[in-house]
């Protein structure tokens, strides 16, 4: 079991993060005070909006994690990275805002909030924070791999030192 956890620690970090994020988002939706006219959010609609929100955050975060961030780490060009990240981020954010507005129209009495600029700013900031956190997981993964390579090299060096016979032309140390 310990070996399984060690091998899959990065995937488990990702799964843990998304479970915690989605549970907080779901709690935020379901714990709000009752709406005007007694309209309450059903568990099905809360689950739908949590999954909808999570799917878009995952899409943006993993485009960065698997595509743009590795390119940046390979090329080290910040301007190119920001451009490669900004274009899909803006497109996905625009699609998400319009879909969210479409799903919310006529469903809730807070429609005006979804059409405000503060909603777009909050959505963008939240998405950026999540992308940054998931990007930090990439750095953690790379650090884990670097540490594993260091240990492997140290072990190989020790094994080589132990199995390499002493050279005949070097004098032996006398104690």
ZIWO-V576225 format. One line per field, one symbol per residue. phi: phi as a letter, one per 30 degrees, with the letter a starting at -180 (. if undefined). A space follows every 10 residues. Layout:
phi = ???
This chain:
phi = .ddddddcdd ddddddeddd dddddddddd cddedeiidc dddddddddd dedddddded dddddccddd ddddcicddd dddddddddd dddddddddd ddddeicbcc edddcddddd dddddddddd dddddddddd dddedddddd dddddddddd ddcddddddc dddcc
